[in-house]
Amino acid sequence: MSPKDQRVTISTTPDVYAVTISIPGVSIDGLTLAMKGPHRRTLHVMANRWDSDEHFERRITFGPDADMSSIRARFEDGHLYVDVLRKGGSMVENAGSLQGSALGHVGIQNRAAVRSALF
């Protein structure tokens, strides 16, 4: 990922890695997410616009403290939101009750407008 890449934002807290990727014009049908690499710590994001030849691809590797079994993703209004809990964070122990936390957006109200996934 280029240091000047304006499409990808990554932020961290003691509890979570939060990734936002702006991919306007892409539909959910043109989006592919995969976990790759050693210990499956690399998120591979591919997006294609079928009405043009545009292709978007990024790989994001998380630190060893990432709980890759907790990854959550949602796609809404041309933005992909991915959250990965960090091991040892207070939210890992409370992963079953994510409402009201930094991952609160996982509790989606309008499923017709938003696509989400648990990996």
Secondary structure, 3 states (H helix, E strand, C coil): CCCCCCCEEEEECCCEEEEEEECCCCCHHHEEEEEECHHHCEEEEEEECCCCCCEEEEEEECCCCECHHHCEEEEECCEEEEEEEECCCHHHHCCCCCCCCCCHHHCCCCCCCCEEEEC
